[in-house]
Amino acid sequence: MEGCCTVAISLELKCLFPRLLELSPTEVVAIWDAVSAYILGQLQLDKGVLLPGLGTFAMVHEQFHGEDEVYVVRRPVFRLEMDNSLLQELVFPTVVIPGDVQISPLNYKWLSRATSFPPHVLEDCVQETILLYSFQLRNRQRLAFSFKDIGVLSCKDDVLCMRFYYDCVTGLESKASRIALLHTCAPATSRQFQQDEGGRQAGASSSSQACRCTPIL
């Protein structure tokens, strides 16, 4: 099914993913598309969003000096906050988020209104998907975790970073978009991502071509 990637798990791990095993692949994709929409909405308000066990999205304001003027540029960043034991063989960029940036967890009541799922179902889905992705990294499976209309957390040449989509960067910073793009980690279109990754995807891209991890027994 387009937009979904299934991952085989052992019977011993079944108890860790009860909600994902209960939900259909279509439902998992719909939930994560709503998560992406919420994150993007917060970025537009210059606010950050924390996804425990994965990382933090935020907007930063930076000054860059041109020949004749100083440019203040807004750009999205993602700070990876996974267990170091999962990242021992990987390199990832150091991202500093200023202390004055307002960072909050996902608003599950908002997500519930957007998806019609109860908040506890949404929270279980998010937490179990992140856990499943973590297991794949630990097992050296370099799948990609994509956020619709935002970007893709992908691993290439053992470098794990969030590649924000071109349209996301330019949409958040329309006045100085070229400078924002130059200082954003490998911005890409969904088409470029597909060519680079050769189809090895687990998350959902801006065109819904990537997939979400869902377990099968």
C-alpha positions as CSV (number, residue, x, y, z in Angstrom):
1,M,0.0,0.0,0.0
2,E,1.3,3.4,-0.9
3,G,2.3,5.5,2.1
4,C,3.0,2.5,4.4
5,C,5.9,0.2,5.3
6,T,5.5,-2.9,7.3
7,V,8.2,-4.2,9.6
8,A,8.4,-7.8,10.9
9,I,8.6,-8.2,14.6
10,S,9.0,-11.3,16.8
11,L,6.2,-12.6,19.1
12,E,8.3,-11.5,22.1
13,L,8.0,-7.8,20.9
14,K,4.3,-8.0,20.2
15,C,3.5,-6.5,23.6
16,L,5.4,-3.4,22.8
17,F,3.2,-2.4,19.9
18,P,-0.4,-3.2,20.8
19,R,-1.8,0.0,19.2
20,L,0.1,-0.2,16.0
21,L,-1.0,-3.8,15.5
22,E,-4.5,-2.7,16.1
23,L,-4.5,0.2,13.7
24,S,-4.6,-0.2,9.9
25,P,-1.7,1.2,7.8
26,T,-4.1,3.8,6.4
27,E,-5.0,5.0,9.9
28,V,-1.3,5.2,11.0
29,V,-0.5,7.3,8.0
30,A,-3.5,9.6,8.7
31,I,-2.4,10.1,12.3
32,W,1.1,11.0,11.3
33,D,0.0,13.4,8.6
34,A,-2.0,15.2,11.3
35,V,1.1,15.2,13.5
36,S,3.0,16.8,10.7
37,A,0.3,19.4,10.1
38,Y,0.4,20.3,13.8
39,I,4.2,20.7,13.8
40,L,4.1,22.8,10.7
41,G,1.5,25.1,12.2
42,Q,3.6,25.6,15.3
43,L,6.6,26.4,13.2
44,Q,4.6,29.0,11.4
45,L,4.0,30.6,14.8
46,D,7.7,30.5,15.7
47,K,7.1,27.7,18.3
48,G,8.7,24.4,18.8
49,V,7.3,20.9,19.2
50,L,8.9,18.1,21.2
51,L,8.5,14.4,20.2
52,P,9.9,12.4,23.1
53,G,12.4,9.8,22.1
54,L,12.9,11.3,18.7
55,G,13.7,15.1,18.8
56,T,12.5,18.7,18.7
57,F,11.3,20.8,15.8
58,A,11.8,24.6,16.2
59,M,12.3,27.8,14.3
60,V,15.4,29.9,14.9
61,H,16.2,33.5,14.0
62,E,19.7,34.1,12.8
63,Q,21.6,37.2,11.5
64,F,23.7,36.9,8.4
65,H,25.9,39.8,7.2
66,G,25.7,40.7,3.5
67,E,27.9,43.3,1.7
68,D,25.5,46.1,2.4
69,E,23.1,44.9,5.0
70,V,22.3,42.5,7.8
71,Y,19.7,39.8,7.1
72,V,17.6,38.3,9.9
73,V,16.5,34.9,8.6
74,R,14.0,32.4,10.0
75,R,14.6,28.8,9.3
76,P,13.4,25.4,10.7
77,V,15.7,23.1,12.7
78,F,15.4,19.7,14.1
79,R,17.4,18.6,17.2
80,L,17.8,14.8,17.4
81,E,17.1,13.6,21.0
82,M,17.4,9.8,20.7
83,D,19.1,7.4,23.1
84,N,22.9,7.6,22.3
85,S,23.1,3.8,22.3
86,L,21.0,3.9,19.0
87,L,23.4,6.3,17.4
88,Q,26.8,4.9,18.1
89,E,27.7,4.3,14.5
90,L,26.0,7.4,13.2
91,V,27.0,11.0,12.8
92,F,24.4,13.7,13.3
93,P,24.5,17.5,13.3
94,T,24.7,19.5,16.6
95,V,21.7,21.8,16.7
96,V,21.3,24.6,19.2
97,I,17.8,25.9,19.9
98,P,17.8,29.2,21.8
99,G,16.4,29.1,25.3
100,D,13.7,31.7,24.5
101,V,12.0,29.5,21.9
102,Q,8.7,28.2,23.3
103,I,8.7,24.4,23.0
104,S,5.7,22.2,23.8
105,P,4.7,18.5,23.4
106,L,2.1,17.5,20.8
107,N,-1.4,18.7,21.5
108,Y,-3.3,15.4,21.4
109,K,-6.7,17.2,21.9
110,W,-6.0,19.2,18.7
111,L,-4.9,16.0,16.9
112,S,-8.1,14.3,18.1
113,R,-10.2,17.0,16.6
114,A,-8.3,16.7,13.3
115,T,-8.4,12.9,13.1
116,S,-11.5,11.8,15.2
117,F,-9.3,9.4,17.1
118,P,-9.3,9.5,20.9
119,P,-6.2,11.3,22.4
120,H,-4.9,8.1,24.1
121,V,-5.0,6.2,20.8
122,L,-3.0,9.0,19.1
123,E,-0.4,9.1,21.9
124,D,0.0,5.3,21.8
125,C,0.5,5.4,18.0
126,V,3.1,8.2,18.1
127,Q,5.0,6.6,21.0
128,E,5.0,3.1,19.4
129,T,6.0,4.4,16.0
130,I,9.0,6.2,17.4
131,L,9.9,3.1,19.4
132,L,9.7,0.9,16.3
133,Y,11.8,3.4,14.3
134,S,14.4,3.3,17.2
135,F,14.5,-0.5,17.0
136,Q,15.2,-0.3,13.3
137,L,18.1,2.1,13.8
138,R,19.5,-0.2,16.5
139,N,19.3,-3.1,14.1
140,R,21.2,-1.1,11.4
141,Q,18.1,-0.7,9.3
142,R,18.5,2.8,7.8
143,L,14.9,3.6,7.1
144,A,13.7,7.1,6.6
145,F,11.2,8.8,8.8
146,S,9.2,11.5,6.9
147,F,6.9,14.3,8.0
148,K,4.4,15.4,5.4
149,D,5.1,18.9,4.0
150,I,8.1,19.3,6.4
151,G,11.0,17.0,5.6
152,V,12.6,13.6,6.0
153,L,14.8,12.3,8.8
154,S,17.1,10.1,6.8
155,C,20.4,8.4,7.0
156,K,22.9,8.6,4.2
157,D,26.5,7.6,4.4
158,D,26.0,7.1,8.2
159,V,24.9,10.7,8.6
160,L,21.4,11.0,10.3
161,C,19.8,14.4,9.8
162,M,16.5,16.0,9.0
163,R,16.4,17.2,5.4
164,F,13.7,19.9,5.3
165,Y,11.8,20.1,2.1
166,Y,12.5,23.1,-0.2
167,D,8.9,24.2,-0.1
168,C,8.9,24.0,3.7
169,V,12.0,26.3,4.1
170,T,10.8,28.8,1.6
171,G,7.3,28.8,2.9
172,L,8.5,29.6,6.4
173,E,11.0,32.3,5.2
174,S,9.7,34.0,2.1
175,K,11.8,37.2,2.2
176,A,15.3,35.7,2.6
177,S,14.6,32.2,1.4
178,R,17.9,31.7,-0.5
179,I,19.9,32.4,2.7
180,A,17.6,30.1,4.7
181,L,18.1,27.3,2.2
182,L,21.9,27.8,2.2
183,H,22.0,27.3,6.0
184,T,19.5,24.4,6.2
185,C,20.7,20.8,6.2
186,A,20.5,19.4,2.6
187,P,17.0,20.8,1.6
188,A,15.3,18.5,-0.9
189,T,12.1,18.0,-2.8
190,S,10.2,14.8,-2.3
191,R,11.3,13.7,-5.8
192,Q,15.0,14.2,-5.0
193,F,14.5,12.2,-1.8
194,Q,13.0,9.3,-3.7
195,Q,16.0,9.3,-6.1
196,D,18.5,9.5,-3.3
197,E,17.0,6.8,-1.2
198,G,16.1,4.4,-4.0
199,G,12.8,3.7,-2.4
200,R,14.1,2.7,1.1
201,Q,11.6,4.8,3.1
202,A,9.7,4.6,6.4
203,G,7.8,7.8,7.2
204,A,5.4,10.1,5.0
205,S,6.7,12.6,2.5
206,S,5.1,15.8,1.3
207,S,3.6,13.8,-1.6
208,S,2.8,10.8,0.6
209,Q,5.3,8.6,-1.2
210,A,7.2,7.6,1.9
211,C,5.8,5.4,4.5
212,R,5.1,4.9,8.2
213,C,6.6,1.9,10.1
214,T,3.9,-0.5,11.1
215,P,4.7,-4.0,12.6
216,I,3.6,-7.4,11.4
217,L,4.0,-10.6,13.3
